[in-house]
Amino acid sequence: MTVPFLHIDRIRKQYGEVVATENVDLQIREGEFLTFLGPSGSGKSTTLYILAGFQDPTSGDIRLRGKSILGVPSHKRNLGMVFQRYTLFPHLSVGENVAFPLRVRRTAKDEVTRRVKRALELVRLGGFEDRMPANMSGGQQQRVALARALVYDPPVLLMDEPLSALDKKLREEIQHEIRRIHRETGVTILYVTHDQEEALRLSDRIAVFNAGRIEQVGTGPELYAAPATRFVADFIGDSSYLKGRIERVAGDRVDIGFGDGSRVIDVALHGRASTGQGAELMLRPERIQLAAEPGAEGRSLPVTLREATFLGNTVSVTAETGWKQMVDVRLGYGHPLAGRAVPGDRLWINWSRDAANAFAEG
């Protein structure tokens, strides 16, 4: 049996009556970029801090290359850490900030100089050794913090919402830099964020946290196309949820009936369900086709157009079903209906077999 590079093994953390994490279990491959994604209070940062050694778990273990690191003090775990705030020493130059973890480790002076130069070049701040942090932009300071975390070649780099203090343009710029650095160094990265777009942009895999538990782990496309739970479906991407009742269950596929007598068939079911149970049909706005005619039988619903908003490269459409629920549709630029459909038009929404998901209620 192959030993995982890094194993977060059934971690539980409890504060009095409050359970912050429950049975968090993850196996991370060497060189992987894995993101903890979830809302505030979901347990993602708590898990990261336990890994870093800033907190102790109530139960469970963390093993790096097969050896437990729980008994190892945080400063001896040799893990890199980048925080939301840059945490640079204001009285030290950029070079001295980056050199600090090497000097703590009593690294030889020539080696310190060489590594600091290499780390700053990696984050594209070569020649900034003598600059003071106060004279740098927020993005530059975060690059210095990243260089400091990488300068001693840690096996794992932990990043706790490092870009949340930056504006959108700068955040996207640093995201590209982090992805480039990951490719160039091959360091294993565990990254915490509540921003789904950031997680999708950066990650090899994403662990979606909710109420202290991991709801699903997968690649961005896996989480988007086949969410395991209603929470994941709602947290990753935009969706419409149409309420109906299950008319037939066939393994992991169901047929659903709606209030106006409409019926859809052969929809992928997530979770358990039985005939007669309430259910929601989940449709992604960009995976629906808006048309003047119905599509394949059982994968089509009649709607009335209520609103169409031009957004440049897309047109955002709101339509109403026969049982008075709203559904969002996103049309690409140049769609034949984008310029001529008007509120009140009777149309159809159509989709392919793999574009819909069903979640049982209750």
C-alpha positions as CSV (number, residue, x, y, z in Angstrom):
1,M,0.0,0.0,0.0
2,T,1.4,3.4,-1.0
3,V,1.8,5.9,1.8
4,P,0.2,9.3,1.0
5,F,2.6,12.2,0.8
6,L,0.4,14.1,3.3
7,H,-2.5,12.6,5.2
8,I,-5.0,14.7,7.2
9,D,-6.4,11.7,9.0
10,R,-9.9,12.2,10.6
11,I,-9.2,15.5,12.3
12,R,-11.7,16.6,14.9
13,K,-11.4,20.0,16.7
14,Q,-13.8,20.9,19.5
15,Y,-14.0,24.1,21.6
16,G,-16.2,23.4,24.5
17,E,-19.6,22.6,23.0
18,V,-18.6,23.8,19.6
19,V,-17.3,21.4,17.0
20,A,-15.1,23.3,14.5
21,T,-14.1,20.3,12.4
22,E,-15.5,16.8,12.3
23,N,-13.8,13.8,10.7
24,V,-11.8,15.9,8.1
25,D,-9.9,13.3,6.1
26,L,-7.8,14.1,3.1
27,Q,-4.9,12.5,1.2
28,I,-2.8,15.0,-0.7
29,R,-0.3,14.1,-3.4
30,E,3.2,15.5,-3.6
31,G,3.2,18.6,-5.8
32,E,-0.5,19.0,-5.7
33,F,-2.3,22.3,-5.4
34,L,-5.3,21.6,-3.2
35,T,-7.7,24.4,-2.0
36,F,-10.0,24.4,1.0
37,L,-13.1,26.2,-0.1
38,G,-16.1,27.2,2.0
39,P,-17.9,30.0,3.8
40,S,-16.7,31.6,7.0
41,G,-16.8,29.2,10.0
42,S,-16.8,26.1,7.8
43,G,-13.6,24.7,9.4
44,K,-11.1,25.3,6.5
45,S,-8.8,27.7,8.4
46,T,-9.0,25.6,11.6
47,T,-7.8,22.6,9.6
48,L,-4.9,24.6,8.1
49,Y,-3.9,25.9,11.5
50,I,-3.8,22.4,13.0
51,L,-1.6,21.3,10.1
52,A,0.7,24.3,10.7
53,G,0.9,23.5,14.4
54,F,-0.8,26.6,15.7
55,Q,-3.6,24.5,17.2
56,D,-3.9,20.9,18.4
57,P,-6.7,18.7,17.3
58,T,-9.1,17.0,19.7
59,S,-8.5,13.8,17.9
60,G,-7.1,12.5,14.6
61,D,-3.6,12.7,13.1
62,I,-1.5,14.4,10.4
63,R,1.2,12.5,8.7
64,L,3.8,13.8,6.4
65,R,5.6,11.1,4.3
66,G,4.0,8.5,6.7
67,K,5.3,10.2,10.0
68,S,3.0,12.0,12.4
69,I,3.9,15.7,12.9
70,L,1.4,16.4,15.7
71,G,4.1,16.2,18.3
72,V,6.4,18.5,16.4
73,P,6.4,22.3,17.3
74,S,5.1,24.6,14.6
75,H,8.5,26.2,14.0
76,K,10.1,22.7,13.5
77,R,7.6,21.3,11.0
78,N,9.4,23.1,8.2
79,L,6.1,24.1,6.5
80,G,5.9,27.4,4.7
81,M,3.0,29.8,5.7
82,V,1.5,32.8,3.9
83,F,-1.2,34.8,5.8
84,Q,-3.9,37.2,4.7
85,R,-1.8,40.0,6.2
86,Y,1.7,40.2,5.0
87,T,3.3,40.0,8.5
88,L,6.5,41.5,7.2
89,F,8.9,43.0,9.8
90,P,8.6,46.8,9.0
91,H,12.1,47.6,10.4
92,L,13.8,45.0,8.1
93,S,14.5,45.4,4.4
94,V,13.0,43.0,1.8
95,G,16.2,41.0,1.7
96,E,16.4,40.8,5.5
97,N,12.7,39.7,5.7
98,V,13.2,36.9,3.2
99,A,16.5,35.9,4.9
100,F,14.9,35.7,8.4
101,P,13.8,32.0,8.3
102,L,17.3,31.0,7.0
103,R,19.1,32.9,9.8
104,V,16.8,31.2,12.4
105,R,18.0,27.9,10.9
106,R,21.7,29.1,11.2
107,T,22.2,28.8,7.4
108,A,25.7,29.9,6.2
109,K,25.9,33.5,5.1
110,D,26.8,32.8,1.4
111,E,23.9,30.3,1.2
112,V,21.6,32.9,2.7
113,T,22.6,35.4,0.0
114,R,22.1,32.8,-2.8
115,R,18.7,31.6,-1.6
116,V,17.3,35.1,-1.0
117,K,18.4,36.2,-4.5
118,R,16.8,33.0,-6.0
119,A,13.5,33.5,-4.0
120,L,13.1,37.1,-5.0
121,E,13.7,36.3,-8.6
122,L,11.1,33.6,-8.4
123,V,8.5,36.1,-7.3
124,R,9.8,38.7,-9.8
125,L,11.3,41.0,-7.3
126,G,14.9,40.6,-8.2
127,G,16.9,43.7,-7.1
128,F,14.5,44.7,-4.4
129,E,16.7,43.4,-1.5
130,D,17.3,46.9,0.0
131,R,13.7,48.2,-0.4
132,M,11.7,48.7,2.8
133,P,8.2,47.1,3.1
134,A,6.6,50.5,3.7
135,N,7.7,51.7,0.3
136,M,6.1,48.8,-1.6
137,S,2.5,48.1,-2.8
138,G,0.3,45.5,-1.2
139,G,0.9,43.2,-4.1
140,Q,4.7,43.5,-3.8
141,Q,4.5,43.0,0.0
142,Q,2.6,39.8,-0.6
143,R,5.2,38.6,-3.1
144,V,7.9,39.2,-0.4
145,A,5.8,37.1,2.1
146,L,5.6,34.4,-0.5
147,A,9.4,34.5,-1.2
148,R,10.0,34.3,2.6
149,A,7.8,31.2,2.8
150,L,9.6,29.5,-0.1
151,V,13.2,30.5,0.7
152,Y,14.0,27.4,2.7
153,D,12.3,24.9,0.2
154,P,9.5,23.7,2.5
155,P,7.8,20.4,1.4
156,V,4.4,22.0,1.9
157,L,3.2,25.7,1.5
158,L,0.2,26.7,3.5
159,M,-1.7,29.8,2.3
160,D,-4.6,31.3,4.4
161,E,-6.7,33.7,2.2
162,P,-3.5,35.5,1.1
163,L,-5.1,37.7,-1.5
164,S,-8.3,38.8,0.2
165,A,-6.9,42.2,1.1
166,L,-6.0,43.0,-2.5
167,D,-8.3,44.6,-5.1
168,K,-9.7,42.5,-7.9
169,K,-7.2,43.3,-10.7
170,L,-4.2,42.8,-8.4
171,R,-5.7,39.7,-6.9
172,E,-6.0,38.1,-10.4
173,E,-2.4,39.2,-11.2
174,I,-1.1,37.5,-8.1
175,Q,-3.2,34.4,-8.7
176,H,-1.4,33.9,-12.1
177,E,1.9,34.4,-10.3
178,I,1.1,31.8,-7.6
179,R,0.1,29.3,-10.3
180,R,3.3,30.0,-12.2
181,I,5.4,29.6,-9.0
182,H,3.6,26.3,-8.3
183,R,4.5,25.0,-11.8
184,E,8.1,26.1,-11.5
185,T,8.8,24.8,-8.0
186,G,6.5,21.8,-7.7
187,V,5.8,22.6,-4.1
188,T,2.7,21.1,-2.5
189,I,0.2,23.9,-1.8
190,L,-2.7,23.9,0.6
191,Y,-4.7,27.1,0.0
192,V,-7.7,28.5,1.9
193,T,-10.3,30.7,0.3
194,H,-14.0,31.5,0.3
195,D,-13.8,32.7,-3.3
196,Q,-15.1,30.0,-5.7
197,E,-13.6,31.7,-8.7
198,E,-10.2,31.9,-7.1
199,A,-10.4,28.2,-6.1
200,L,-11.4,27.2,-9.7
201,R,-8.6,29.3,-11.2
202,L,-5.8,28.0,-9.0
203,S,-6.5,24.4,-7.9
204,D,-5.7,20.9,-9.1
205,R,-8.4,19.7,-6.6
206,I,-10.8,21.5,-4.3
207,A,-12.2,20.3,-0.9
208,V,-15.5,22.0,-0.2
209,F,-16.1,22.6,3.5
210,N,-19.4,23.1,5.2
211,A,-20.2,23.2,9.0
212,G,-16.9,21.6,9.9
213,R,-17.1,18.8,7.4
214,I,-15.8,18.1,3.9
215,E,-18.8,17.8,1.6
216,Q,-16.9,16.8,-1.6
217,V,-13.4,16.7,-3.0
218,G,-12.7,16.9,-6.7
219,T,-11.4,18.9,-9.6
220,G,-13.3,22.1,-10.6
221,P,-15.1,20.4,-13.5
222,E,-16.1,17.5,-11.3
223,L,-17.6,19.7,-8.6
224,Y,-19.3,21.8,-11.2
225,A,-20.8,19.1,-13.4
226,A,-21.5,16.5,-10.7
227,P,-22.0,18.1,-7.3
228,A,-22.5,15.5,-4.6
229,T,-24.7,17.6,-2.4
230,R,-27.1,20.5,-2.7
231,F,-24.6,22.7,-0.7
232,V,-21.8,22.0,-3.3
233,A,-24.2,22.7,-6.2
234,D,-25.1,26.0,-4.7
235,F,-21.6,27.0,-3.7
236,I,-19.9,26.2,-7.0
237,G,-21.3,28.2,-9.9
238,D,-24.8,29.6,-10.5
239,S,-27.9,27.5,-10.7
240,S,-31.7,27.5,-10.9
241,Y,-33.6,25.0,-8.7
242,L,-37.1,23.9,-10.0
243,K,-39.3,22.2,-7.4
244,G,-41.2,19.1,-8.3
245,R,-41.9,15.5,-7.2
246,I,-40.2,12.3,-8.0
247,E,-42.3,10.0,-10.2
248,R,-39.8,7.2,-10.8
249,V,-36.5,6.0,-9.4
250,A,-34.2,3.9,-11.5
251,G,-30.9,3.4,-9.7
252,D,-29.2,6.8,-9.6
253,R,-31.6,8.4,-12.2
254,V,-35.0,9.8,-11.6
255,D,-38.1,11.2,-13.4
256,I,-39.6,14.4,-11.9
257,G,-43.1,15.8,-12.4
258,F,-44.0,19.5,-11.9
259,G,-47.0,21.5,-10.9
260,D,-48.2,22.3,-14.4
261,G,-48.1,18.7,-15.6
262,S,-44.7,19.0,-17.2
263,R,-42.3,16.0,-16.7
264,V,-38.6,15.5,-17.1
265,I,-36.9,12.1,-17.3
266,D,-33.6,10.3,-16.6
267,V,-32.0,13.0,-14.4
268,A,-28.9,12.2,-12.4
269,L,-29.8,11.9,-8.7
270,H,-27.5,12.8,-5.9
271,G,-28.3,11.2,-2.6
272,R,-31.2,8.8,-1.8
273,A,-34.8,9.3,-2.9
274,S,-38.1,7.5,-3.2
275,T,-41.1,7.8,-5.5
276,G,-43.4,10.6,-4.3
277,Q,-40.7,12.5,-2.5
278,G,-40.2,16.2,-3.2
279,A,-37.1,17.1,-5.4
280,E,-35.3,20.0,-7.0
281,L,-34.1,19.9,-10.6
282,M,-30.8,21.9,-10.8
283,L,-30.0,23.6,-14.1
284,R,-26.9,25.7,-14.8
285,P,-27.7,28.9,-16.8
286,E,-25.0,28.4,-19.4
287,R,-25.9,24.7,-20.0
288,I,-29.5,25.4,-21.0
289,Q,-30.5,26.1,-24.6
290,L,-33.3,28.6,-25.1
291,A,-35.3,27.7,-28.3
292,A,-38.5,28.3,-30.1
293,E,-39.2,24.5,-30.2
294,P,-38.9,21.7,-27.6
295,G,-35.8,19.6,-27.6
296,A,-35.5,15.9,-26.7
297,E,-38.4,14.3,-25.0
298,G,-38.1,14.6,-21.2
299,R,-35.3,17.2,-21.4
300,S,-37.3,20.2,-22.2
301,L,-39.7,22.6,-20.4
302,P,-42.0,25.4,-21.7
303,V,-41.3,28.8,-20.3
304,T,-42.3,32.4,-20.8
305,L,-39.6,35.0,-21.3
306,R,-39.7,37.7,-18.6
307,E,-36.5,39.6,-18.9
308,A,-33.4,39.8,-21.1
309,T,-30.3,41.8,-20.2
310,F,-27.4,42.4,-22.6
311,L,-24.1,42.0,-20.8
312,G,-21.6,42.3,-23.6
313,N,-20.4,38.8,-24.4
314,T,-23.6,37.2,-23.0
315,V,-27.3,37.9,-22.6
316,S,-28.8,37.1,-19.2
317,V,-32.4,35.8,-19.5
318,T,-35.0,35.2,-16.9
319,A,-37.8,33.0,-17.8
320,E,-40.9,31.7,-15.9
321,T,-42.1,28.1,-15.9
322,G,-45.8,27.1,-16.1
323,W,-45.9,26.7,-12.3
324,K,-44.5,30.2,-11.7
325,Q,-40.9,29.5,-10.9
326,M,-38.1,31.5,-12.4
327,V,-35.2,30.0,-14.3
328,D,-32.0,31.8,-15.4
329,V,-30.5,31.2,-18.8
330,R,-27.2,32.6,-20.2
331,L,-27.0,33.0,-24.0
332,G,-23.8,33.5,-25.8
333,Y,-23.2,36.6,-28.0
334,G,-24.9,36.2,-31.4
335,H,-27.5,33.6,-30.2
336,P,-30.4,33.8,-32.7
337,L,-32.9,34.6,-30.0
338,A,-30.7,37.2,-28.1
339,G,-31.8,40.1,-30.3
340,R,-35.4,39.4,-31.1
341,A,-37.0,37.5,-28.2
342,V,-39.1,39.9,-26.0
343,P,-40.8,39.6,-22.6
344,G,-44.0,37.6,-23.0
345,D,-42.7,35.2,-25.7
346,R,-43.5,31.5,-25.2
347,L,-40.3,29.5,-25.6
348,W,-38.6,26.3,-24.4
349,I,-35.6,25.5,-22.3
350,N,-33.7,22.4,-23.5
351,W,-30.7,20.6,-22.1
352,S,-28.5,17.5,-22.7
353,R,-28.7,14.3,-20.6
354,D,-25.6,15.2,-18.5
355,A,-26.5,18.9,-17.9
356,A,-29.2,18.4,-15.2
357,N,-29.0,17.2,-11.6
358,A,-31.6,16.3,-9.1
359,F,-31.6,16.6,-5.3
360,A,-34.2,15.0,-3.1
361,E,-35.8,17.3,-0.5
362,G,-35.8,16.5,3.2
